[in-house]
Amino acid sequence: MEPYPSDSQIFDPVLQISCLDATIATKPVFEKYRNVILTSGTVSPLEMYCQILDFHPKVSRAFDIVLPRNAI
């Protein structure tokens, strides 16, 4: 929800709705191809995404990364 612009006294909010269901985009890919490689820098925990996307990986790897505070 975005409020009205600060230079205006007219209340004209904008409500933005987004579908964040990854299965909508990935289901056709899993149906079309036998092998799919998924990568992400932010997907965690991996097991939860396997359940959400309704697939059973043959190989699954997760790597921890430690960044110095000044790199964040």
Sequence and secondary structure as in RCSB ss.txt:
>XXXX:A:sequence
MEPYPSDSQIFDPVLQISCLDATIATKPVFEKYRNVILTSGTVSPLEMYCQILDFHPKVSRAFDIVLPRNAI
>XXXX:A:secstr
 B   TT      B       THHHHHHHHHH S      SS  SHHHHHHHHT   S          GGG 
